[in-house]
Amino acid sequence: MMAGMRTTAVHGGREDLGALGVHAAPIDLSTTYPIPDQAAGGEALQSFADGAAEAASPVYARLHNPTVARFERALARLEGTEQAVAFGSGMAAVTAVVQAATVLRGKSHVVAVRPLYGGTDHLLSSGLLGVRTTYATADRVADAITPDTGLVVLETPANPNLDLADIAAVVAGAGTVPVMVDNTFATPVLQNPAAHGAAYVLHSGTKYLGGHGDVLGGVVACDAERAGALRQVRIVTGAVLHPLGGYLMHRGLATLPLRVEAAQRSAVEIARRLAEHPAVGAVRHPSLPGADPAGLLGRQLRGPGAVLAFTTRENPTDVVRGLGLITPAVSLGSVDTLIEHPAGLTHRLVPSADRNACGVPENLLRLSVGLEDVEDIWEDLDKALSREWNSCDLDYVKASSSDFPLSVHNL
């Protein structure tokens, strides 16, 4: 039976609870499992090593955990894929996709579309995984593909400047090369990349899926064959998700649509007001005029989301210091509003020239709007921006305005 998004978010992955006679999903903390029949245990171990999603016995927690498996089934249903594979962090999930798509297939070239989350960008450019990366714009992916290309990496809406990309167009440009789309900003509530041809749909579960800033994890939704390869990588590298993390993210899915929709409403209003503030340069949010030239809202995205970015005409770190209610911290998707300075934090390891070239200037701030009253969020922002605007150095203002014209197209 097909179910709506909210129904799926509430009931996904809980199909076995009735047979267990429980209402809340249990947390299985076992690290090992009794195997009276050692031969059968060996066969189960071999099945997991070959990439199976389940076997006659879990055998050992690095191979399988029932609590994590419930979360995986629920996320796969929300993304409309056959399976999903969870990991100990978002970066562990990214690493596993790169290893499965390149190392295991003997293709050491990756094409990536900037901007990306700074950790992903650094991983791809560092050489740590033995891959060579070519960075391309979304419309030039086809030109960057070589016979040795094993993966195309895309994030849309992009971290941190909310750039939008047409997933179907990127997939078409990639040809037979699988495309991984980081869907962390949009969540499955607002976007389902697999429906547009993406082979891998990645989430940092630490963000919206968990939603409360108290769990670390990552997950990849994909078809069964690719999921098998990801599980092989997970078993060998040990990049497993702790059962408590699986429980918390599974629980978070039940309220995900409500949280995203509420935060999104506030983000639209905050973006509109920031665009009119004299201390603000450019504002990036898909809801604003000119932010969606390809018409992806309504076609690819079901909503603009709750993350926005804006440039300040004064020192951005001084603006952050002036905040009282808003939490100055990295991460996003929590119930509280978070703000951070990408050039100094999340994207610090990306060379400054590359940051600027892909629309991440030094005076950019990223705001993840939470569930507080929108007037309280705005009052905090307005006070911090107005205080700095009224006291800032005019030479800095002149330089900042010159370097970053007040246009969303130049952010």
N, C-alpha and C positions, 0 to 999 in steps of 0.2 A: 504494500500500500504506500503510495506517495504521500508524504506529509509536508506541511509548511515548515519554514525555517525555524520558527519558534518552537513548534512541536518537536522537530528533529533535535533542536538544541537541548530540550528537556529530557527526551526519551532515548536519544541515541546512545548505544553502548550499554544499555541497561536491560537488554533482552533476557539475561539469565537470572535476574534478581528474583523473579517470581518463583522459579524452581528452587532457588536457594532459600526462599522463605524470608527474605529481608527486603526492607524498603530503601535503605541507604546502601550504596555500593561499599562492600567490605574492602579493607586495606590488607593485602597479603604481604607481610614483611619477611617471609621466608627467604633465606639465601640458598637453601638446598632442600631437596624433596626426597622422601624415602623411595627407594627403588627396589622392591622385593624381587622383581624379575630383572636381573642385571642385563640380560640379553635384550629385553624389551627397552630398557633404559638406554642401552647403547644405540639401538635403532632410533630412538627419539632424539638422542644427541646428534646423530648423523643427519636426521631430517632438518634440525635447526641449522646445523652447519651448512646444509645445502640451500638455506634460505626460507624454509617453511615458516608459516605464520603460527602453526600450532602442531603439537604432537601428543602422543599418548601420555607423556609425563613432562612437566616443565624442566625436570632434571636439576637445573641450577639457575639462579636468578640472572646471570649474565646472558642466558639463552632465552628466557621467557619469564614474564610475570603477568598473572591474570589481571591485576589492577591496572597496569599500564596498557594491557591489551584492550580493556574496555574503553579507555580514552582514545586509543588508536582507531577503534571501530567507529566511535562517535565522530571523530574529526573527519574520517574518510566519508561518512555519510553527509556531513555538512559541506564538504568540498566536492562531492559527487564523483569520487574516485573509488577504485576497487579496494584499496587498502591504504594504510598509513603506517609509518614507522617513527617511533618517538626516540628522542636522544636526551642526554643529560644537559644540553644547552643548545641555544640556537646556532652557535658557532660549531658545535659538534655535528649538528644536522647539516650545515653547509659543507663542512669537511667531508662528511660521508657521501654527499651527493657528488662532490668533485672527485673523490676517490672511486666511486662506483662508475661514474660516467667516463672517466679518463684513464685512471690507473688500471682498473680491471679490464678495460677494453683496448688498452694499448694506444690511446689517443691522448697526447700530452698537451694539446692546445685548447685554450678556453677563450671565448669571446665574451666580453662583459660590457654592459651599457652603464656608464656613469650618469648621475651619482648613485652609489650604493651605500649601504651601511658601512661605516669606516672599518669595522672589523673584517667584513667580507672583502672589501677593497684591498686591505693590507694582506690578508691571507692569499689572495690571488696574485698580488704583485711581489710577494716576498720570496717566492720559490720554495717555500717550505714543503709543498706537496709535489714538487718536481714538475709543475706545469708551467707553461709559457702563456702569458695572457696578453691579448690584444684588446684595447679599449676602443669602442666604437659608439657612435650615436645610434639611436634606435633605427633610424632610416638607412643606416649604412652597414647593418649587420651582415648582409649577404656579401658585401665586398671584403669582409674580414674573414670569412669562412675559408678554411683550407682542408685538404684531405685528412689532415691530422687533428682537426677540431672535434673534440668530444662533447663539448657542452657550451651553451650560451646562457649567460647569467643576466637576469633582468630584475629590477625592483620597481614596481609601480603600484600606487604612488611612491615616489622615490624618497629615500631618506638622505638628507633632511629637508630638501626644498620642494617636495610634493610634485615634482615633474610627473606628468602622465605620459604613458606610452601605450600604443595600440598593440596588445598582446598578439592578436591574430596576425597582424602585419609583421611583427618580429618573428613569429613562428614560421610564416611563409618565407621570410628572408633567410631563416636558418636552414630551410630545406629538410634534410633527413637528420640534422643534428638536434638532439633533444634540448629543450629550453626549460630552464629552472626559473620560476617567478617567485620572488619573495613577496608574500601576500600579507606580511605582518601589519602594515598600516591599514589596509582595507578590511582584513578579516574575512572569513567566509560569509559574513552577514552582508557585505557590500560588494564582493567580487569573488568569482570562481574561475581562476585562470585555466583550469583543466578544460572547462567548457569552450575555451578559445584556443585550445591546442597545446597548452603547456604540458610538458611531460612530468615535471616535478613542481609541486606547490609547497613552498616552505613557509613555516611560521616560527618566529621566536615566541614560544609559548609563554615565556616570561612576561610578555606584554599583555595584550588584550585577552588571550585565552585564559590565563590565570586571573588577571585583572585586578589583583589586590596587592601587588608588589611583594609577594611572599613566597614565590616559587620560581625556580630556574629550570628551563627545559626548552626543547625544540622538537619539531615534528615535521615530517615530509609526507604529503599525500600524493599518491601516484598509482600506476597500474600494478598488478600482482607481480609481473616479471621484474620490474624495477625495484619493487619493494623487497623482493627476495635478495637482490644484490645488496641493497642497503642493510638488510639484517645480517648478511654475511660480514659486511664491514663492521657493523656494530658489535657483533659477537667477538671478532678478532681484536678490535681496538678497545673494547670495554666501555664504549661511550654510551652506557645505558642510563635510562631515566630511573631515578629512585621511585619506588612505589608511592611514597607520600606525594611526590611531585605529580605522578600520574593521577592520583586521586584528586589533588587540588585543581589541576587543569581540567579534569573531567567535570568536577563540580562547577568550575567557572564557566563552562560552556552553557549551562542551563540559563544563566543570566546574560550571556554574551549579547544577544540581540537587543535586550533592553538597555544595557549599558552603552553599547555603541550608538544606538538611536538617541539616547538622552544626551550623551556627550557631543554628538554631532550637531544637535540643535544649538547647543551653546557655542560650539566652534564657529558655526555660520555667523552668529551674531557678533562674536568677538572679532572675527576676521573683518566684518563690515565696519566695526568701530575703529579697529586699528588702521584700516585703510584711510580713515579720515583724521587720524591723530597727527598733529604737527611734528611730533618727535619721531615719527615712523617714516621710513623710506618706502620700500616695496613690501607688499604682503603677498604671500603665496598660499592659496587655498583653492581647491577645485570649484568652490561655490562662487568665486569672484569673477566679474566680467573679464574676458580674455584669457582665463586660466585653462580653458578646455577647448582649444581651437579645433580639435579633431572630433568633437562631439561625443566623447566617451561616456559622459554621464548619461545614464539611461540606456546605453548600449552595452557597455562593458562594466561600468560601475553603477551600483544602485543608490549611491549617495556619496557626498564629498568627503566624509570621514571627520574625525575629531582631532587630527593633527594639523597644525599650520606653522608657517615660518614667516619671519619678518625681519627686515633690516632696521637698525636704529641709526639715528643721526648723531648719536654720541657713543661713548664707549659701552659696548654691550654688557661687559662684566659689571659696570657701575649700575646699569639698570637691574641686573639680577640681584645685586647687593641691596637694592632699595625695596625689594619685594618682602612681604610679610606672610601672606596667606599661601601663595603659590610655592611649591616645593622646588628648590634649586637642585636638581638631580638629573642624572642620565636615566635612560629607560623611558618608557611611554606606556599608554594604555591602562594606567592604574585608575582607581576611583578618585584619586586626588590629582589636581592639575600639576604638571611637571614642566620645568623649563630648563634648557641647557644651551651652552654655547658650542656648536659643533666644531668650529675651527680649533677650539681649545680642548675639547673633550672627545666626543664620539668619532670625529674625523681628524683628530690630531695627527695620526700616523699616515694620512694621505698627504702627499707633497702639496704645499700651498698653491703652486702654479696649477696643479691638476684640480684642486678644489675650486679655484676661481674659474678655471676653464669650463667646468661643468655646472656652474651656477651656485657655488657655495662660498660666498665672500666672507671676509673676516668679521664683518659686523652683523652676521646673521644669527638670530636666535630661533630655536625650535620650541614650540609650545604644544604640549599634549594636554588637551582640555579634559578635565575630569567631571565629576558629578556634583560639584558645589553649585550653589545658586549663581547664575550667570552674572548677576549684578555684583556679587562679592568678588568674583574673578576679575571683572572689569575694573572695579574700584581699586583693587590691588595693582593691576597693570597700569592704570591711568596715573595713580600717585607716583609710581616708580618712574614712569616715562616723563611725566610733567616735571618732577623734581630735577631730573637730570637735564631735561631740555631747557629749563629756566636757568641752570647754572653751568651748562657745558661750555667748553672753550670754543670760541667762534672759529678759530683756525681748524679745529678738528671737524666741526660741522661742515665747513667749506670743503675740506678734503674728502670727507665721507660722502657728501652729496655729489661731488664730482666723480668719484670712483664708482659709485653705484647709483646710476640714474634712477629716478623714481618711476620705474615701469616694471610691471610684473614680468615682462618679456625679457628683461635684462638681469633678472635676479639669478 
